[in-house]
Amino acid sequence: MDAPARPWPPPLGSYAEERELFQLLQNMLEELLIHKPADPIQFMIDHLKQNKDDAPRICVLGPPASGKTTVAMWLCKRLDAVHISQETLLFKEILAVTKEAKAYKERKEKIPTALWANLIQERLSNVDCIKQGWILEGFPENQEQAWMLQSSGIIPRHVVVLYAPDTVLIERNTGKRIDPVTEEVYHTTFDWPSDPLVQQRLVKPEDLSEQEVSKNLLEYHRNFPDIFQIYHKVLKSINADQPSVDVLSQVLTYVQTRPRSAAPFTPRILFCGPPGSGKSLQAALIAQKYGVVNICCGQLLKEAIAEKTKLGELVKPYVDSGYPVPDKLVMKMLAPRLHSLDCMTNGWVLSGFPRDIEQGEELQKAHLIPNRVFFFHLPYESILERLSQRRTDPVTGERYHTMFRPAPTPEIQARLRQNPKDKEENIEKRVEVYYRNVKLLEDFYQDAFYVNADQDPRAIFEFIESCIIHPLPCKKSTPLS
């Protein structure tokens, strides 16, 4: 999370991040270096007209019978991408070099790598692949083919590699069946269709014998390390020896992730959650590790009152009486703080505000637009357990918990006091107010992440950290059925 050398003005920074201008420039530079066009300006104009930098470019690899075809076809349906495989190139496409490639196949000779690359390059240059993106199944198979693709400017964004024990793959191969109408792959043991009509028309493919499958597996294992070295930065290995729904779910999650960008990124993080959900702790941990400014709205109000500022004098009656401070007063205090030089340079993490959609809209009007929003979820029983047993030492100001962090001595135990807001009836009111407003706030921040706050704080921090350091995932496909 490297901040820019000079901070971006809030409206300009939000505009650039919202429209992914930095990523657009990075993508264009990559395309220029890959294709080396004679006329870079015209190339960039054409590239911008296509406007398909987010179209999927995915390779699905794996040993025989690992489920490459099933995964590739399923991804095509989910992402509305074009399915490309050696079979589709030879028997479904009419390309300039298709006839030449078929001739090798008819003579039972190995098709040269350069010819495969030409076939793939020609197919990927078609309008449908440019606009919709593509899923390339089963290619490259070795280092030579991978290098040939790269030299042709074919560079996948995601490479999915399926794996399973050889014994499982050999068993799968013997039970494989294909629907000649839809070309979907089924299995007599693991994935038999429920529709009787589909069952009747299934055919056994021209599969290899067990000995030939074993030979192909040996060749795959010999070639895979070289492929891994070439694509290791965009490659994800997924265990195919599990229910197909789990495999597809993991594949979809991976291909929706975006690679880390070199674009400047100033974190503006928002933590929302009920009382006792651990927002303050996680904000402190993030601020400590990444140097962002930790802003707690409640603490900001207390500091203004303690310093006896003009705004502090205005909010003091509300705080003393327990009434909510008006949004306009809060924003007069919060906006200048978040627009200050340290927040604009290092970024910020805000907790305690907004509490409802009106406050969220006030932030937006002030050009304080977070680029990461987290909603903490915690059962009421856990909230009650955490808050109702909190105690404070009036002498030292140290905070204790009767269950998780009891006082070390009977003397300290005897003088502990409970904050009135931690009484059960007050906790219930605060939680009720939060849940009354949170649904509209969640709808307002549609790209928010949801945190299970009822677990170890270290696990929560690791999840939050991963969501901050990685770009927001693409959410263009439908959920798993």
C-alpha positions as CSV (number, residue, x, y, z in Angstrom):
1,M,0.0,0.0,0.0
2,D,2.5,2.6,-1.2
3,A,1.1,6.1,-0.9
4,P,1.9,8.6,-3.7
5,A,4.8,10.9,-3.1
6,R,2.4,13.9,-3.1
7,P,-1.1,13.3,-1.9
8,W,-3.9,13.5,-4.4
9,P,-6.7,16.0,-3.7
10,P,-9.7,14.0,-2.4
11,P,-12.0,14.5,-5.5
12,L,-9.1,13.7,-7.9
13,G,-8.0,10.6,-6.0
14,S,-11.5,9.2,-5.7
15,Y,-12.2,9.9,-9.4
16,A,-9.0,8.1,-10.5
17,E,-9.6,5.1,-8.3
18,E,-13.3,4.8,-9.0
19,R,-12.6,4.7,-12.8
20,E,-9.5,2.6,-12.4
21,L,-7.4,5.1,-14.4
22,F,-4.1,3.9,-13.0
23,Q,-5.0,0.3,-13.9
24,L,-6.0,1.4,-17.4
25,L,-2.7,3.1,-18.0
26,Q,-0.8,0.0,-16.7
27,N,-2.8,-2.3,-19.0
28,M,-2.1,-0.1,-22.0
29,L,1.6,0.0,-21.3
30,E,1.7,-3.8,-21.0
31,E,-0.1,-4.2,-24.3
32,L,2.3,-1.8,-26.0
33,L,5.3,-3.7,-24.7
34,I,3.8,-7.0,-25.7
35,H,2.7,-6.1,-29.2
36,K,5.3,-3.4,-30.0
37,P,3.0,-1.7,-32.6
38,A,4.5,0.5,-35.3
39,D,2.0,3.2,-34.5
40,P,1.6,3.3,-30.7
41,I,-0.9,6.1,-30.7
42,Q,-3.3,4.4,-33.1
43,F,-2.8,1.1,-31.2
44,M,-3.8,2.8,-27.9
45,I,-6.9,4.4,-29.6
46,D,-8.0,1.0,-30.9
47,H,-7.3,-0.5,-27.5
48,L,-9.5,2.1,-25.7
49,K,-12.3,1.6,-28.2
50,Q,-12.4,-2.1,-27.5
51,N,-12.6,-1.3,-23.7
52,K,-12.2,-4.9,-22.7
53,D,-9.3,-4.9,-20.3
54,D,-11.5,-6.7,-17.8
55,A,-12.4,-9.6,-20.2
56,P,-11.3,-13.0,-18.8
57,R,-8.1,-14.5,-20.2
58,I,-7.9,-17.9,-18.5
59,C,-6.0,-21.1,-19.1
60,V,-7.3,-24.3,-17.5
61,L,-4.6,-27.0,-17.3
62,G,-4.2,-30.3,-15.6
63,P,-3.5,-34.0,-16.2
64,P,-5.9,-36.3,-18.2
65,A,-9.3,-36.8,-16.6
66,S,-8.8,-34.0,-14.0
67,G,-11.9,-32.2,-15.2
68,K,-10.5,-29.5,-17.4
69,T,-13.3,-29.6,-19.9
70,T,-16.0,-29.5,-17.2
71,V,-14.4,-26.5,-15.5
72,A,-13.7,-24.7,-18.7
73,M,-17.2,-25.1,-20.0
74,W,-18.7,-24.1,-16.7
75,L,-16.5,-21.0,-16.5
76,C,-17.6,-20.0,-20.1
77,K,-21.3,-20.1,-19.0
78,R,-20.6,-18.1,-15.8
79,L,-18.4,-15.5,-17.4
80,D,-19.9,-15.5,-20.9
81,A,-16.5,-16.2,-22.4
82,V,-15.4,-18.2,-25.4
83,H,-14.3,-21.8,-24.9
84,I,-11.2,-22.8,-26.8
85,S,-9.6,-26.2,-26.8
86,Q,-7.6,-28.3,-29.2
87,E,-10.8,-30.1,-30.2
88,T,-12.8,-26.9,-30.9
89,L,-9.9,-25.5,-33.0
90,L,-9.6,-28.6,-35.2
91,F,-13.3,-29.6,-35.6
92,K,-15.4,-26.5,-34.9
93,E,-13.5,-23.6,-36.4
94,I,-12.7,-22.8,-40.0
95,L,-9.4,-20.9,-39.7
96,A,-6.7,-20.3,-42.2
97,V,-4.5,-23.1,-40.9
98,T,-7.2,-25.5,-39.8
99,K,-6.8,-27.7,-42.8
100,E,-3.0,-28.0,-42.3
101,A,-3.5,-29.0,-38.7
102,K,-6.1,-31.6,-39.5
103,A,-3.8,-33.1,-42.0
104,Y,-1.3,-33.8,-39.2
105,K,-4.1,-35.3,-37.1
106,E,-5.2,-37.6,-39.9
107,R,-1.7,-38.8,-40.4
108,K,-1.5,-39.4,-36.6
109,E,1.4,-37.1,-36.5
110,K,2.1,-34.5,-33.7
111,I,0.9,-31.1,-34.7
112,P,3.9,-28.6,-34.5
113,T,3.8,-26.1,-31.6
114,A,4.1,-23.2,-34.0
115,L,1.0,-24.4,-35.9
116,W,-0.9,-24.6,-32.6
117,A,0.2,-21.1,-31.7
118,N,-1.0,-19.8,-35.1
119,L,-4.4,-21.5,-34.7
120,I,-4.8,-20.0,-31.2
121,Q,-3.6,-16.6,-32.1
122,E,-5.9,-16.4,-35.1
123,R,-8.9,-17.5,-33.0
124,L,-8.2,-15.1,-30.2
125,S,-8.0,-12.2,-32.6
126,N,-11.6,-12.7,-33.5
127,V,-14.1,-10.1,-32.2
128,D,-16.0,-12.5,-29.8
129,C,-12.7,-13.4,-28.0
130,I,-11.7,-9.7,-27.7
131,K,-15.1,-8.6,-26.3
132,Q,-16.1,-11.6,-24.2
133,G,-12.7,-13.0,-23.2
134,W,-11.6,-16.6,-23.5
135,I,-11.0,-19.8,-21.6
136,L,-8.2,-21.9,-23.1
137,E,-8.4,-25.5,-22.1
138,G,-5.5,-27.9,-22.0
139,F,-2.9,-25.6,-23.6
140,P,0.0,-25.1,-23.2
141,E,1.1,-28.6,-22.4
142,N,4.9,-27.9,-22.1
143,Q,7.4,-25.1,-21.9
144,E,7.9,-24.8,-25.6
145,Q,4.2,-24.2,-26.2
146,A,4.1,-21.7,-23.3
147,W,7.0,-19.7,-24.8
148,M,5.3,-19.8,-28.2
149,L,2.1,-18.3,-26.7
150,Q,4.0,-15.6,-25.0
151,S,6.0,-14.7,-28.2
152,S,2.6,-14.4,-29.9
153,G,1.4,-11.9,-27.3
154,I,-1.0,-14.5,-25.7
155,I,-0.6,-14.0,-21.9
156,P,-3.3,-15.3,-19.6
157,R,-4.3,-13.3,-16.5
158,H,-5.2,-16.5,-14.6
159,V,-3.9,-20.0,-14.9
160,V,-6.0,-22.7,-13.1
161,V,-4.2,-26.1,-12.7
162,L,-6.3,-29.0,-11.5
163,Y,-4.6,-31.9,-9.7
164,A,-5.5,-35.3,-8.2
165,P,-3.8,-38.6,-7.4
166,D,-3.0,-40.7,-10.5
167,T,-5.1,-43.6,-9.2
168,V,-8.1,-41.3,-9.1
169,L,-7.5,-40.0,-12.6
170,I,-7.1,-43.4,-14.1
171,E,-10.4,-44.5,-12.5
172,R,-12.1,-41.4,-13.7
173,N,-10.9,-42.0,-17.3
174,T,-12.6,-45.4,-17.5
175,G,-16.0,-44.1,-16.4
176,K,-16.1,-40.9,-18.5
177,R,-19.2,-40.3,-20.7
178,I,-20.0,-37.4,-23.0
179,D,-23.3,-35.9,-24.0
180,P,-23.0,-35.5,-27.8
181,V,-25.6,-32.7,-27.8
182,T,-24.2,-30.4,-25.1
183,E,-20.7,-31.9,-25.0
184,E,-20.8,-31.9,-21.2
185,V,-18.8,-34.6,-19.5
186,Y,-20.3,-37.0,-17.0
187,H,-19.1,-40.0,-15.1
188,T,-20.7,-43.4,-14.4
189,T,-19.8,-43.2,-10.7
190,F,-19.1,-39.6,-9.6
191,D,-21.4,-37.5,-11.8
192,W,-24.3,-39.4,-13.4
193,P,-27.0,-37.1,-14.9
194,S,-30.5,-37.2,-13.3
195,D,-32.3,-36.7,-16.6
196,P,-33.2,-40.1,-18.2
197,L,-33.0,-38.5,-21.7
198,V,-29.5,-37.4,-21.1
199,Q,-28.6,-40.8,-19.7
200,Q,-29.7,-42.5,-22.9
201,R,-27.7,-40.4,-25.3
202,L,-24.4,-40.5,-23.4
203,V,-21.6,-42.0,-25.3
204,K,-18.2,-43.4,-24.3
205,P,-15.4,-41.2,-25.7
206,E,-12.5,-42.7,-27.6
207,D,-10.5,-42.8,-24.5
208,L,-7.0,-44.2,-24.2
209,S,-6.3,-47.5,-22.5
210,E,-5.1,-47.5,-18.8
211,Q,-1.5,-48.0,-20.0
212,E,-1.7,-45.0,-22.4
213,V,-3.3,-42.8,-19.7
214,S,-0.5,-43.8,-17.3
215,K,2.1,-42.8,-20.0
216,N,0.4,-39.5,-20.6
217,L,0.3,-38.8,-16.9
218,L,4.0,-39.5,-16.7
219,E,4.6,-37.0,-19.5
220,Y,2.4,-34.4,-17.8
221,H,4.3,-34.7,-14.5
222,R,7.6,-34.3,-16.4
223,N,6.4,-31.1,-18.2
224,F,4.4,-29.4,-15.5
225,P,7.3,-27.9,-13.4
226,D,8.5,-25.9,-16.4
227,I,5.0,-24.5,-17.0
228,F,4.7,-23.7,-13.3
229,Q,8.0,-21.7,-13.5
230,I,6.6,-19.6,-16.4
231,Y,3.1,-18.9,-14.9
232,H,3.8,-19.1,-11.2
233,K,2.7,-15.5,-10.6
234,V,-0.8,-16.1,-12.0
235,L,-1.1,-19.8,-11.3
236,K,-3.5,-21.4,-8.8
237,S,-3.4,-25.2,-8.1
238,I,-6.8,-26.6,-7.1
239,N,-7.5,-30.1,-5.8
240,A,-9.8,-31.8,-8.3
241,D,-10.4,-34.8,-6.0
242,Q,-13.4,-33.2,-4.2
243,P,-17.0,-32.5,-5.0
244,S,-17.4,-30.6,-8.3
245,V,-19.3,-27.8,-6.6
246,D,-16.3,-27.1,-4.3
247,V,-13.9,-27.3,-7.2
248,L,-15.9,-24.8,-9.3
249,S,-16.4,-22.5,-6.3
250,Q,-12.6,-22.3,-5.7
251,V,-12.0,-21.8,-9.4
252,L,-14.5,-19.0,-9.6
253,T,-13.1,-17.3,-6.5
254,Y,-9.6,-17.3,-8.0
255,V,-10.5,-16.1,-11.5
256,Q,-12.4,-13.2,-10.0
257,T,-9.3,-12.0,-8.1
258,R,-7.3,-9.3,-9.7
259,P,-3.5,-9.2,-9.7
260,R,-1.7,-6.6,-7.5
261,S,-1.4,-3.3,-9.3
262,A,1.6,-1.0,-9.3
263,A,-0.8,2.0,-9.2
264,P,-0.6,4.3,-6.2
265,F,-3.1,3.3,-3.5
266,T,-4.0,5.4,-0.4
267,P,-6.1,3.2,1.9
268,R,-9.4,4.8,3.1
269,I,-10.9,2.1,5.3
270,L,-14.3,2.1,7.0
271,F,-15.2,-0.3,9.9
272,C,-18.9,-0.7,10.7
273,G,-20.3,-3.0,13.3
274,P,-22.3,-3.3,16.5
275,P,-20.9,-2.4,19.9
276,G,-18.3,-4.9,21.1
277,S,-17.5,-6.3,17.6
278,G,-13.8,-5.5,17.8
279,K,-13.7,-2.5,15.4
280,S,-11.3,-0.5,17.5
281,L,-8.9,-3.4,18.0
282,Q,-8.7,-4.2,14.3
283,A,-8.3,-0.5,13.4
284,A,-5.4,-0.2,15.8
285,L,-3.7,-3.3,14.4
286,I,-4.1,-2.0,10.8
287,A,-2.8,1.4,11.7
288,Q,0.2,-0.1,13.6
289,K,1.2,-2.4,10.7
290,Y,0.6,-0.1,7.7
291,G,1.0,3.4,9.2
292,V,-2.5,4.6,8.3
293,V,-4.1,7.1,10.6
294,N,-6.5,5.6,13.1
295,I,-9.6,7.8,13.5
296,C,-12.3,6.9,16.0
297,C,-15.2,9.2,15.8
298,G,-16.1,8.9,19.4
299,Q,-12.6,9.6,20.5
300,L,-12.4,12.6,18.2
301,L,-15.4,14.1,20.0
302,K,-13.9,13.5,23.4
303,E,-10.7,15.1,22.4
304,A,-12.5,18.2,21.1
305,I,-14.4,18.5,24.4
306,A,-11.2,18.0,26.5
307,E,-9.4,20.6,24.5
308,K,-12.3,23.0,24.9
309,T,-12.5,24.0,21.3
310,K,-15.6,25.8,19.9
311,L,-16.9,22.7,18.4
312,G,-16.1,20.8,21.5
313,E,-18.3,23.2,23.5
314,L,-21.1,22.7,21.1
315,V,-21.0,18.9,21.2
316,K,-20.4,18.6,25.0
317,P,-24.1,18.9,26.0
318,Y,-25.0,16.1,23.7
319,V,-22.3,13.8,25.0
320,D,-23.0,14.6,28.6
321,S,-26.7,13.9,28.2
322,G,-26.2,10.7,26.1
323,Y,-28.0,12.1,23.0
324,P,-26.6,11.6,19.5
325,V,-24.4,14.5,18.3
326,P,-26.0,16.1,15.2
327,D,-24.5,14.9,11.9
328,K,-23.5,18.4,10.8
329,L,-21.5,19.0,14.0
330,V,-19.8,15.6,13.6
331,M,-18.9,16.3,10.0
332,K,-17.5,19.8,10.9
333,M,-15.1,17.9,13.1
334,L,-14.5,14.8,11.1
335,A,-14.0,16.2,7.5
336,P,-11.1,18.5,8.3
337,R,-9.4,15.7,10.2
338,L,-9.7,13.2,7.3
339,H,-8.6,16.0,4.8
340,S,-5.5,16.7,6.8
341,L,-2.1,16.1,5.3
342,D,-1.3,12.9,7.3
343,C,-4.6,11.2,6.4
344,M,-4.3,12.2,2.7
345,T,-0.7,11.0,2.5
346,N,-0.8,7.8,4.6
347,G,-4.5,7.0,4.4
348,W,-7.0,6.4,7.2
349,V,-9.1,3.8,9.0
350,L,-12.4,5.2,10.4
351,S,-14.6,3.5,13.0
352,G,-17.8,4.7,14.8
353,F,-19.1,6.7,11.7
354,P,-21.2,6.4,9.7
355,R,-24.0,4.7,11.7
356,D,-26.7,5.1,9.1
357,I,-27.2,5.9,5.4
358,E,-27.7,9.7,6.0
359,Q,-24.2,9.8,7.6
360,G,-22.8,7.8,4.7
361,E,-24.2,10.3,2.3
362,E,-22.7,13.1,4.3
363,L,-19.3,11.5,3.9
364,Q,-19.8,11.1,0.2
365,K,-20.8,14.8,-0.2
366,A,-17.5,15.7,1.6
367,H,-15.5,13.6,-1.0
368,L,-14.6,11.2,1.8
369,I,-15.2,8.0,-0.1
370,P,-13.8,4.8,1.4
371,N,-12.1,2.3,-0.9
372,R,-12.5,-0.6,1.6
373,V,-15.6,-1.0,3.8
374,F,-16.0,-3.8,6.4
375,F,-19.1,-4.8,8.2
376,F,-18.5,-6.8,11.4
377,H,-21.1,-9.4,12.3
378,L,-21.4,-10.8,15.9
379,P,-24.2,-12.6,17.6
380,Y,-26.0,-10.7,20.4
381,E,-25.0,-13.3,23.0
382,S,-21.4,-12.7,22.2
383,I,-21.9,-8.9,22.3
384,L,-23.5,-9.2,25.7
385,E,-20.7,-11.4,27.0
386,R,-18.0,-9.0,25.8
387,L,-19.6,-5.8,27.0
388,S,-21.5,-6.6,30.2
389,Q,-18.5,-8.0,31.9
390,R,-16.1,-5.1,31.2
391,R,-14.8,-3.2,34.2
392,T,-12.5,-0.2,34.6
393,D,-10.1,0.6,37.4
394,P,-10.9,4.2,38.5
395,V,-7.3,4.6,39.9
396,T,-5.2,3.5,36.9
397,G,-7.8,3.7,34.1
398,E,-6.9,0.1,33.2
399,R,-9.7,-2.0,31.6
400,Y,-10.5,-5.6,32.6
401,H,-12.9,-8.3,31.8
402,T,-14.3,-10.6,34.4
403,M,-14.0,-13.6,32.1
404,F,-11.2,-12.9,29.6
405,R,-9.0,-10.6,31.6
406,P,-9.8,-10.6,35.3
407,A,-8.1,-8.2,37.7
408,P,-4.7,-9.5,39.0
409,T,-5.4,-8.9,42.7
410,P,-8.4,-8.8,45.1
411,E,-7.6,-5.2,45.9
412,I,-8.0,-4.1,42.3
413,Q,-11.0,-6.4,41.9
414,A,-12.8,-4.6,44.8
415,R,-12.5,-1.1,43.2
416,L,-13.5,-1.9,39.7
417,R,-16.4,0.0,38.2
418,Q,-18.8,-0.7,35.4
419,N,-19.6,1.9,32.7
420,P,-23.4,2.6,32.7
421,K,-23.4,2.0,28.9
422,D,-22.2,-1.6,29.5
423,K,-25.3,-2.5,31.5
424,E,-27.4,-5.1,29.8
425,E,-30.5,-2.9,29.2
426,N,-28.3,-0.2,27.6
427,I,-26.4,-2.7,25.4
428,E,-29.7,-4.0,24.1
429,K,-30.8,-0.5,23.1
430,R,-27.4,0.3,21.3
431,V,-27.5,-3.0,19.4
432,E,-31.1,-2.4,18.4
433,V,-30.3,1.0,17.0
434,Y,-27.4,-0.4,15.0
435,Y,-29.4,-3.2,13.4
436,R,-32.2,-0.8,12.7
437,N,-29.9,1.2,10.4
438,V,-27.3,-1.2,9.1
439,K,-29.3,-2.8,6.3
440,L,-29.6,0.5,4.3
441,L,-25.9,1.2,5.0
442,E,-24.9,-2.2,3.7
443,D,-26.9,-1.5,0.5
444,F,-25.2,1.9,0.2
445,Y,-21.7,0.3,0.3
446,Q,-22.3,-2.5,-2.2
447,D,-18.6,-3.6,-2.5
448,A,-18.2,-4.1,1.3
449,F,-16.7,-7.1,2.9
450,Y,-18.4,-9.0,5.7
451,V,-16.4,-10.1,8.7
452,N,-17.2,-12.9,11.1
453,A,-16.2,-11.1,14.3
454,D,-16.9,-14.1,16.5
455,Q,-13.4,-15.7,16.1
456,D,-9.8,-15.1,17.1
457,P,-8.7,-11.5,16.5
458,R,-5.6,-12.7,14.6
459,A,-7.8,-14.6,12.1
460,I,-10.0,-11.5,11.7
461,F,-6.9,-9.3,11.1
462,E,-5.5,-11.7,8.5
463,F,-8.8,-11.6,6.6
464,I,-9.1,-7.8,6.7
465,E,-5.4,-7.5,5.7
466,S,-5.9,-9.7,2.7
467,C,-8.9,-7.7,1.5
468,I,-6.9,-4.4,1.8
469,I,-3.7,-5.4,0.1
470,H,-5.4,-7.1,-2.9
471,P,-7.6,-5.3,-5.5
472,L,-11.3,-5.6,-5.3
473,P,-12.6,-8.8,-6.9
474,C,-14.6,-8.8,-10.1
475,K,-18.3,-9.5,-9.4
476,K,-19.7,-10.0,-12.8
477,S,-20.9,-13.6,-12.6
478,T,-23.9,-15.1,-11.0
479,P,-23.6,-17.0,-7.7
480,L,-23.2,-20.7,-7.5
481,S,-26.6,-22.5,-7.7
